């Protein structure tokens, strides 16, 4: 009975997906919006300098979270009573506080001992120092996506104003890093205060030790993800110039914005995946089929579209000085599809099934692949070599885990028709949009017309010709709005 009530009380998956997409989109679009302004103010060398400091701090950021965001969502979603939920919350907050203190001290020791630009690295270290206040995993486990999204948007808007107000010259790299760091942690204090309305925080009679083993496994998974995800910039710093880091970092920002849409949707699946893994395998299979269909519907055309608009998009966002980044973006394009599928099946699903150890093994493999390819390719191809290495590492990880899951009968996805329909519609979209690039238009107009035309063509082919279920669902939900807009 308790489970039935809990399932019926779950928030709308569609609503959660929309707000989580918005939350992650804002988190990524914020640096992308400012990137155009920052690229022109700081220039490629300045952008590369800040990117290197942020990349260095990100190793500690990923280590300090200790796998808590994903583990916290799983444990909160499994809690069967308010008392169990409060106990779990208190134990995880206690662990987070102690570990954040330890990692912060380590970061400060390294910075003061070996880094010349201490002020820049201290500014980039703010997310490490304040991570003990981060309880967004609690709201995600409770599916309270509206709360964290609205607060995040407010913080990001204030930060956007601050950047345009205080970053004026090439010497303002520390100011820019400081504002960016504050923007990334702005939600923390509000969220932990607001959590008192839902859960009680008490450190009496807690048993934090019971969480340590799974948390450390997930911590190693996250750490290895950082190694093969961030080592590119570290190796670019060693083998190339700051400008190459700037080209690579801004290309990553574009890819991350696109990926945020798919990954934000799959993130909302985790609480229900955890529940269905134990209670209803049939609904679990249906949920995974739904997830595959949504990811395919979004990721495939996004990859085609980004490949087309990359030149005009780079020019609009970053200026002509960053045109070499176009080739990097196009190399990164397959990452949109690979990582989107991997996030649902090779990360969320594995965590729900309690198979996080598999992710550990696959991350080791991907890290080795990335390091070896970086060593071979970066000296010859600079930022393009780093992009190739990243794509190959991600493909290795995802392929290994999917083969395992299918061979063990853990997955059974109805993949043929969704993939076929998405590819057909994407090819038609590509054929229609490609000639637009030959018109004599400004980069902004070219980018805007290409995106709008591409979306309309893809949707219409999916709905009217291929009868794609997701296109039909979108049309049924929003046709009233479209008709009103037409007659107005």
C-alpha positions as CSV (number, residue, x, y, z in Angstrom):
1,X,0.0,0.0,0.0
2,X,2.8,2.3,0.9
3,X,4.5,1.8,-2.5
4,X,1.2,2.4,-4.3
5,X,0.7,5.7,-2.5
6,X,4.3,6.7,-3.2
7,X,4.0,5.9,-6.9
8,X,0.7,7.8,-7.3
9,X,2.2,10.8,-5.4
10,X,5.2,11.0,-7.8
11,X,5.4,14.3,-9.7
12,X,4.7,14.4,-13.4
13,X,7.7,13.0,-15.2
14,X,7.1,15.4,-18.1
15,X,7.0,18.4,-15.7
16,X,10.1,17.2,-13.9
17,X,11.9,16.7,-17.2
18,X,11.0,20.2,-18.4
19,X,12.2,21.9,-15.2
20,X,15.4,19.8,-14.9
21,X,16.2,20.6,-18.6
22,X,15.6,24.2,-17.8
23,X,17.8,24.0,-14.6
24,X,20.7,22.3,-16.4
25,X,20.2,24.4,-19.5
26,X,20.5,27.6,-17.5
27,X,23.6,26.3,-15.7
28,X,25.3,25.7,-19.0
29,X,23.8,28.5,-21.1
30,X,25.0,31.0,-18.5
31,X,28.7,30.5,-19.3
32,X,27.9,30.1,-23.0
33,X,26.1,33.5,-23.1
34,X,28.9,35.2,-21.3
35,X,31.5,33.3,-23.4
36,X,31.0,35.6,-26.4
37,X,31.5,38.7,-24.2
38,X,34.4,37.1,-22.3
39,X,36.1,35.8,-25.5
40,X,36.2,39.4,-26.8
41,X,37.4,40.9,-23.5
42,X,39.9,38.3,-22.3
43,X,40.9,37.1,-25.8
44,X,41.9,33.4,-26.4
45,X,44.9,33.6,-24.0
46,X,42.8,34.9,-21.1
47,X,40.0,32.4,-21.7
48,X,42.6,29.6,-21.8
49,X,44.2,30.8,-18.6
50,X,40.9,30.8,-16.7
51,X,39.9,27.5,-18.3
52,X,43.1,25.9,-17.0
53,X,42.5,27.1,-13.4
54,X,38.9,25.9,-13.5
55,X,40.0,22.6,-15.0
56,X,42.5,22.2,-12.1
57,X,39.9,23.0,-9.5
58,X,37.4,20.7,-11.1
59,X,39.5,17.6,-10.2
60,X,39.0,18.6,-6.5
61,X,35.3,19.5,-7.1
62,X,34.6,16.1,-8.5
63,X,36.5,14.5,-5.7
64,X,34.8,16.5,-2.9
65,X,31.3,15.5,-4.1
66,X,32.3,11.9,-3.2
67,X,29.6,10.4,-5.5
68,X,27.0,12.0,-3.2
69,X,24.7,13.7,-5.9
70,X,23.8,10.4,-7.5
71,X,23.9,8.3,-4.3
72,X,21.8,10.8,-2.4
73,X,19.1,10.7,-5.1
74,X,19.0,6.9,-4.9
75,X,18.8,6.7,-1.1
76,X,16.2,9.5,-0.7
77,X,14.0,7.9,-3.4
78,X,14.2,4.6,-1.5
79,X,13.3,6.0,1.9
80,X,9.9,4.6,3.1
81,X,9.1,7.0,5.9
82,X,9.9,10.6,7.0
83,X,12.0,9.4,9.9
84,X,14.1,7.2,7.6
85,X,14.4,10.1,5.2
86,X,15.6,12.5,7.9
87,X,18.1,10.0,9.2
88,X,19.5,9.4,5.7
89,X,19.6,13.2,5.0
90,X,21.5,13.9,8.2
91,X,24.0,11.2,7.7
92,X,24.8,12.3,4.2
93,X,25.1,16.0,5.2
94,X,27.5,15.0,8.0
95,X,29.7,13.0,5.6
96,X,29.6,15.8,3.1
97,X,30.8,18.4,5.7
98,X,33.7,16.3,7.0
99,X,34.9,15.3,3.5
100,X,34.5,18.9,2.2
101,X,36.8,20.1,5.0
102,X,39.4,17.5,4.2
103,X,39.5,18.2,0.4
104,X,39.4,22.0,1.0
105,X,42.6,21.7,3.1
106,X,44.3,19.6,0.5
107,X,43.4,22.0,-2.3
108,X,44.7,25.0,-0.3
109,X,48.0,23.2,0.4
110,X,48.5,22.4,-3.3
111,X,47.6,26.0,-4.4
112,X,49.8,27.8,-1.9
113,X,52.7,25.5,-2.5
114,X,52.9,25.2,-6.3
115,X,50.6,27.8,-8.0
116,X,51.9,31.2,-8.8
117,X,48.5,32.9,-9.5
118,X,47.0,32.1,-6.1
119,X,44.1,34.5,-6.3
120,X,42.8,32.9,-9.5
121,X,43.0,29.4,-8.1
122,X,41.3,30.5,-4.8
123,X,38.5,32.0,-6.8
124,X,38.1,28.8,-8.8
125,X,38.1,26.8,-5.5
126,X,35.0,28.3,-4.0
127,X,32.8,25.3,-5.2
128,X,35.2,23.1,-3.2
129,X,35.0,25.2,0.0
130,X,31.2,25.5,0.0
131,X,30.3,22.0,-1.2
132,X,29.2,21.0,2.3
133,X,26.1,23.1,1.8
134,X,25.1,21.3,-1.4
135,X,21.9,19.3,-0.9
136,X,20.4,19.5,-4.4
137,X,20.5,15.7,-4.4
138,X,17.8,15.8,-1.7
139,X,15.4,17.9,-3.9
140,X,16.1,15.6,-6.9
141,X,15.4,12.5,-4.9
142,X,12.1,14.1,-3.8
143,X,11.5,15.3,-7.4
144,X,11.3,19.0,-6.3
145,X,12.8,20.3,-9.5
146,X,10.7,23.5,-9.6
147,X,12.3,24.8,-6.4
148,X,15.9,24.4,-7.5
149,X,15.2,25.6,-11.0
150,X,13.6,28.9,-10.1
151,X,16.4,29.7,-7.6
152,X,19.1,28.8,-10.0
153,X,17.7,31.1,-12.7
154,X,17.6,34.0,-10.2
155,X,21.3,33.4,-9.2
156,X,22.4,33.1,-12.8
157,X,20.7,36.3,-13.9
158,X,22.4,38.2,-11.1
159,X,25.7,36.7,-12.0
160,X,25.2,37.6,-15.7
161,X,24.6,41.2,-14.6
162,X,27.8,41.1,-12.5
163,X,30.0,39.9,-15.4
164,X,28.8,42.6,-17.7
165,X,29.3,45.2,-15.0
166,X,32.7,44.2,-13.6
167,X,34.6,42.3,-16.3
168,X,35.9,45.1,-18.5
169,X,39.5,44.4,-19.4
170,X,41.9,41.6,-20.2
171,X,43.2,41.9,-16.6
172,X,39.9,40.9,-15.0
173,X,40.5,37.2,-15.2
174,X,40.2,36.7,-11.4
175,X,37.0,38.8,-11.2
176,X,35.5,36.6,-14.0
177,X,36.5,33.4,-12.2
178,X,35.1,34.6,-8.9
179,X,31.7,35.5,-10.4
180,X,31.5,32.2,-12.2
181,X,32.3,30.3,-9.1
182,X,29.8,32.2,-7.0
183,X,27.1,31.5,-9.6
184,X,27.8,27.8,-9.5
185,X,27.2,27.6,-5.7
186,X,24.6,30.3,-5.3
187,X,21.8,27.8,-4.7
188,X,23.5,26.0,-1.9
189,X,22.6,28.2,1.0
190,X,19.0,28.7,-0.1
191,X,18.5,25.0,-0.6
192,X,19.8,23.8,2.8
193,X,17.7,26.4,4.6
194,X,14.6,25.5,2.6
195,X,15.1,21.8,3.2
196,X,14.0,22.4,6.9
197,X,10.4,22.5,5.6
198,X,10.7,18.9,4.4
199,X,13.2,17.1,6.6
200,X,14.8,17.5,10.0
201,X,18.6,17.7,10.3
202,X,20.0,16.1,13.4
203,X,23.4,14.5,14.1
204,X,22.2,12.5,17.1
205,X,22.1,8.7,16.7
206,X,23.2,8.8,13.1
207,X,25.1,5.9,11.4
208,X,27.1,7.6,8.6
209,X,29.5,4.6,8.3
210,X,26.8,2.5,6.5
211,X,27.1,4.8,3.5
212,X,30.8,4.9,3.1
213,X,31.4,1.8,1.0
214,X,28.9,2.7,-1.8
215,X,29.9,6.3,-1.6
216,X,33.6,5.6,-2.1
217,X,32.9,3.3,-5.1
218,X,30.9,6.2,-6.7
219,X,33.6,8.6,-5.7
220,X,36.2,6.6,-7.7
221,X,33.7,6.4,-10.6
222,X,33.4,10.2,-10.5
223,X,37.1,10.7,-10.1
224,X,37.9,8.5,-13.1
225,X,35.3,10.3,-15.1
226,X,37.0,13.6,-14.3
227,X,40.4,12.1,-15.3
228,X,39.3,11.1,-18.8
229,X,37.0,14.1,-19.1
230,X,39.4,16.8,-17.9
231,X,42.8,15.4,-18.6
232,X,42.5,16.8,-22.2
233,X,42.9,20.4,-21.0
234,X,45.8,19.5,-18.7
235,X,47.6,17.8,-21.5
236,X,46.8,20.6,-23.9
237,X,48.4,23.0,-21.4
238,X,51.5,20.9,-21.4
239,X,51.9,20.4,-25.2
240,X,50.3,23.5,-26.7
241,X,49.5,27.2,-26.1
242,X,46.7,28.8,-24.1
243,X,44.9,29.6,-27.3
244,X,44.4,25.9,-28.1
245,X,42.9,25.5,-24.6
246,X,40.6,28.4,-25.4
247,X,39.4,26.8,-28.6
248,X,38.9,23.4,-26.9
249,X,37.2,24.8,-23.8
250,X,34.6,26.9,-25.8
251,X,33.9,23.9,-28.0
252,X,33.2,21.8,-24.9
253,X,30.8,24.5,-23.7
254,X,28.7,24.2,-26.8
255,X,28.5,20.4,-26.7
256,X,27.7,20.5,-22.9
257,X,24.7,22.8,-23.6
258,X,23.3,20.4,-26.1
259,X,24.0,17.4,-23.9
260,X,22.3,19.1,-21.0
261,X,18.9,18.7,-22.6
262,X,19.1,14.9,-22.9
263,X,21.0,14.4,-19.6
264,X,18.5,16.5,-17.7
265,X,15.7,14.4,-18.9
266,X,17.4,11.1,-18.0
267,X,18.3,12.5,-14.6
268,X,14.6,12.8,-13.8
269,X,14.2,9.0,-14.5
270,X,16.6,8.0,-11.7
271,X,14.1,8.1,-8.7
272,X,11.6,6.0,-10.7
273,X,14.3,3.7,-12.0
274,X,15.4,3.0,-8.4
275,X,11.8,2.2,-7.4
276,X,10.9,0.1,-10.4
277,X,14.1,-1.9,-10.2
278,X,12.8,-3.5,-7.0
279,X,9.0,-3.3,-7.4
280,X,8.0,-3.6,-11.1
281,X,10.4,-4.9,-13.8
282,X,7.7,-4.5,-16.5
283,X,7.3,-0.8,-15.8
284,X,11.1,-0.6,-15.6
285,X,11.3,-1.9,-19.2
286,X,8.6,0.5,-20.4
287,X,10.4,3.4,-18.7
288,X,13.7,2.6,-20.4
289,X,12.0,2.3,-23.8
290,X,10.4,5.7,-23.2
291,X,13.8,7.1,-22.3
292,X,15.4,5.6,-25.4
293,X,12.7,7.1,-27.6
294,X,13.1,10.6,-26.1
295,X,16.9,10.6,-26.3
296,X,16.8,9.4,-29.9
297,X,14.2,12.0,-30.8
298,X,16.4,14.8,-29.4
299,X,20.0,13.7,-29.7
300,X,20.1,12.5,-33.4
301,X,18.8,15.8,-35.0
302,X,20.8,17.8,-32.5
303,X,24.0,16.2,-33.8
304,X,23.1,16.7,-37.4
305,X,22.0,20.3,-36.7
306,X,25.1,21.3,-34.7
307,X,27.4,20.0,-37.4
308,X,25.6,22.3,-39.9
309,X,25.5,25.5,-37.9
310,X,28.9,25.2,-36.2
311,X,30.7,27.9,-38.3
312,X,28.0,30.6,-37.9
313,X,27.4,29.6,-34.2
314,X,31.1,29.9,-33.3
315,X,31.3,33.3,-35.0
316,X,28.2,34.7,-33.3
317,X,29.2,33.4,-29.8
318,X,32.9,33.9,-29.7
319,X,34.0,36.0,-32.7
320,X,36.1,35.2,-35.7
321,X,39.2,34.7,-33.5
322,X,37.7,31.4,-32.5
323,X,37.0,30.0,-36.0
324,X,39.5,27.2,-35.4
325,X,37.0,25.8,-32.8
326,X,34.6,24.9,-35.6
327,X,36.6,21.8,-36.4
328,X,36.7,20.8,-32.8
329,X,32.9,21.2,-32.4
330,X,32.4,19.0,-35.5
331,X,34.7,16.3,-34.1
332,X,32.7,16.4,-30.8
333,X,29.3,16.0,-32.5
334,X,29.1,12.1,-32.1
335,X,29.6,12.7,-28.3
336,X,26.0,14.1,-28.3
337,X,24.6,10.7,-29.2
338,X,27.1,8.5,-27.4
339,X,26.9,10.2,-24.0
340,X,23.2,10.7,-24.1
341,X,22.6,7.0,-24.4
342,X,25.4,6.3,-21.9
343,X,23.9,8.6,-19.3
344,X,20.6,6.7,-19.2
345,X,21.7,3.1,-19.7
346,X,25.3,3.1,-18.5
347,X,25.0,5.5,-15.6
348,X,21.5,6.1,-14.2
349,X,20.3,2.5,-14.9
350,X,23.5,1.0,-13.4
351,X,23.1,3.1,-10.3
352,X,19.5,2.1,-9.9
353,X,20.5,-1.6,-10.3
354,X,23.3,-1.3,-7.8
355,X,25.9,-2.1,-10.4
356,X,28.1,1.0,-9.9
357,X,31.2,-1.3,-9.8
358,X,30.8,-1.9,-13.5
359,X,31.1,1.8,-14.1
360,X,34.3,1.8,-12.1
361,X,35.9,-0.8,-14.4
362,X,34.7,0.9,-17.6
363,X,36.0,4.3,-16.4
364,X,39.4,2.8,-15.9
365,X,39.4,1.5,-19.5
366,X,38.1,4.9,-20.8
367,X,40.8,6.8,-18.9
368,X,43.6,4.6,-20.4
369,X,42.2,5.1,-23.9
370,X,41.9,8.8,-23.4
371,X,45.4,9.2,-22.0
372,X,47.1,7.1,-24.7
373,X,45.3,8.9,-27.5
374,X,46.0,12.3,-26.0
375,X,49.7,11.5,-25.9
376,X,49.6,10.4,-29.5
377,X,47.4,13.0,-31.0
378,X,47.8,16.3,-29.1
379,X,51.4,16.9,-30.2
380,X,50.3,16.6,-33.8
381,X,46.8,17.9,-33.9
382,X,46.5,20.1,-30.7
383,X,42.9,20.7,-29.7
384,X,41.5,18.5,-32.5
385,X,43.5,15.5,-31.2
386,X,42.1,16.1,-27.7
387,X,38.6,16.1,-29.1
388,X,39.2,12.8,-31.0
389,X,40.6,11.2,-27.8
390,X,37.5,12.3,-25.8
391,X,35.1,10.8,-28.3
392,X,37.0,7.5,-28.5
393,X,37.1,7.2,-24.7
394,X,33.4,7.9,-24.4
395,X,32.6,5.4,-27.2
396,X,34.8,2.7,-25.4
397,X,33.0,3.2,-22.1
398,X,29.5,3.1,-23.5
399,X,30.1,0.2,-25.9
400,X,31.6,-1.9,-23.1
401,X,28.8,-1.4,-20.7
402,X,26.0,-1.8,-23.3
403,X,27.5,-5.1,-24.5
404,X,27.6,-6.3,-20.9
405,X,24.0,-5.2,-20.1
406,X,22.5,-6.8,-23.2
407,X,24.5,-10.0,-22.9
408,X,23.3,-10.4,-19.3
409,X,19.7,-9.8,-20.1
410,X,19.6,-6.6,-18.1
411,X,18.4,-4.5,-21.1
412,X,15.9,-5.2,-23.8
413,X,15.2,-2.1,-25.8
414,X,12.9,-1.6,-28.7
415,X,15.4,0.5,-30.6
416,X,15.0,-0.1,-34.4
417,X,12.0,2.1,-35.3
418,X,12.8,5.1,-33.1
419,X,16.3,5.2,-34.4
420,X,15.3,4.6,-38.1
421,X,12.6,7.4,-37.9
422,X,15.0,9.9,-36.2
423,X,17.7,9.3,-38.8
424,X,15.4,9.6,-41.8
425,X,13.9,12.8,-40.5
426,X,17.4,14.1,-39.7
427,X,18.7,13.4,-43.2
428,X,15.8,15.2,-44.7
429,X,16.4,18.1,-42.3
430,X,20.1,18.2,-43.3
431,X,19.3,18.2,-47.0
432,X,16.8,21.1,-46.6
433,X,19.0,23.2,-44.3
434,X,22.4,22.7,-45.9
435,X,21.7,25.1,-48.9
436,X,20.9,27.9,-46.6
437,X,24.6,28.4,-45.8
438,X,25.1,29.6,-49.4
439,X,22.8,32.6,-48.9
440,X,24.5,36.0,-48.3
441,X,23.3,36.5,-44.7
442,X,24.9,37.6,-41.5
443,X,26.1,34.8,-39.2
444,X,23.3,35.5,-36.7
445,X,20.6,35.4,-39.4
446,X,22.1,32.3,-40.9
447,X,22.3,30.5,-37.5
448,X,18.7,31.6,-36.5
449,X,17.1,30.7,-39.9
450,X,18.9,27.3,-40.0
451,X,17.8,26.3,-36.5
452,X,14.2,27.4,-37.0
453,X,14.0,25.8,-40.4
454,X,15.7,22.6,-39.1
455,X,13.3,22.2,-36.2
456,X,10.2,22.7,-38.3
457,X,11.3,20.3,-41.0
458,X,12.4,17.6,-38.5
459,X,9.1,17.9,-36.6
460,X,6.9,17.9,-39.7
461,X,8.7,14.9,-41.2
462,X,8.4,13.1,-37.9
463,X,4.7,13.9,-37.4
464,X,3.2,13.9,-40.9
465,X,5.3,11.4,-42.7
466,X,6.9,9.0,-40.2
467,X,4.2,9.2,-37.5
468,X,6.7,9.5,-34.8
469,X,5.0,9.0,-31.4
470,X,6.9,11.8,-29.7
471,X,6.1,14.3,-32.5
472,X,2.4,13.3,-32.3
473,X,2.5,13.8,-28.5
474,X,4.0,17.2,-28.8
475,X,1.5,18.2,-31.5
476,X,-1.5,17.0,-29.4
477,X,-0.2,18.8,-26.3
478,X,0.6,22.2,-28.0
479,X,-1.7,22.4,-31.1
480,X,-4.1,24.7,-29.3
481,X,-1.3,27.1,-28.6
482,X,-0.1,26.9,-32.2
483,X,-3.6,27.5,-33.6
484,X,-4.0,30.6,-31.4
485,X,-0.7,32.0,-32.4
486,X,-1.6,31.4,-36.1
487,X,-4.9,33.3,-35.9
488,X,-3.4,36.1,-33.9
